[in-house]
Every structure is written in C-alpha cells, then in structure tokens.
Amino acid sequence: MRYRLTFITGAVVGYVLGARAGRERYEQLRKSAQRIAQNPAVRNAAESAAQTGRGVAVKAADAVGSKVGDKMPESVTAKVRALRDRGRTEDDWGTSNT
C-alpha cells in the first residue's frame, strides 16, 4: 500500500508540475486533495495507521532493548518512553480529529 500511495503521489506531483493546463487545473487538483485530506474517514485511517506504527515501534524497541540491554543511546530510550506514555491514555478512541 505504501508503494502504491507513493506512486500516486509522485504521479500527481508530476502532472501538476508538468501540466500545461494552467492555474485553473492546478486549483482544481489542490481543492480535490484538500477535500480528500479533510474527509473524516481518511483522517481516521491516517490516525489509526499512526497509532499502529507507534505500537510496532514500541514493540521493536522492546525487542532490541532486551537484546542490546544498557547499550541503547539515551535519546532512543527517551523516545521509547515518550511513545509508551502517549499510548497509555484511557479515553483514547482513535478519533481525536472528528
């Protein structure tokens, strides 16, 4: 999915930069992109993906931490703590933007 999204984004950017349709077509594309970005379903999906990514990052850091031990840099340890604290909210239903 990530590669597909990257390809679509690149195609849109290439079209906008290379199109000879002018400013009017550019404004149409920009408004369409804003409508998609402001769609509650898209925002919820993006937020859900971000939460899943944070969860995976914490699990990966735990796995690495158990193997590496005290050799992890303090900056990495602090980031892991911050991610853990962020994920511990009791009232988080995954829809803070709607």
N, C-alpha and C positions, 0 to 999 in steps of 0.2 A: 504494500500500500504506500509506503514511504517513497519508493522509487516512482510509482505512478503519479503521486502528488508532485514530486519534484519535476517530473517530465511535463506535467500540465502547467505548472508554474512557469517553467522555462519557455514553453510554447507561447503562453500568454504574454510574457515579457518580450519575447522575440517579435511577436505580432505587433504589440504596441509600439516598440521601438522601430520596427521596420515598415510599418503600415504607411501607406500614402493616403489613408482616408482622412487624415487631418484631426483637428482638435475635437470635432463633434463625436467621432467614433471613439476617441480616447476617453471622453467624458462618459459615454455610454458604458464602456468597459469598466471604468472606475466606479460608476454608480452600481453596476451589477455586482462587482466584487464587494462593495460595501454592504449591499443587501445580503449577500451570502454570509459575510463575516458577522453581521448583526442578527442572523437567524438564530433563535434560541436553541434549536436542535444542533446546529453547528457549534455553538458556544458550549453547550453541554458535552458534546462529543470531545471537543478540544480539552475541556476541563477534566473529563474522565480520563483521557489519554495522559494528561499531565499527572494526575494522581496515580495512575498505574505506573508511569515512569518513575515517580518518586518512590513508590513501593519497591519496584525492581531495583532501583539504585541502593536503597537501604539494605535489601537482602544481599545484593552483590557486595556491598561494603562489609556486611557482617561476615560473609564467606571469606573475603580477602583478609579481613581483620583477624579472624580465627586462625588463618594460616600464617599471616605475617606477624601477628602479635603486636608488640610495642614499637615496631619499626615503621608504622604509618606516620606520615608527617602530621603535625598538629592542625594544619589547615584542612586536611582531609577529615580528620577526626571531628573538628568543629562543624564542618559542613554536614557530616552524617548526623551529628546531634541535632542540628537545626532542622534537618529533614524529618527526623523522628519526632521532634516536638511539634512540627507542623501537622503531622499525620495523626496526632492524638486527640484532636478535637472531638468531643462527644456529640455536638449538634451539627456536624457537617453531613449534609445530604448530597453533596456533589453539585449543587445548583446555586452557587453564590451570586451569579450574574443575572439571574432571572427573577 
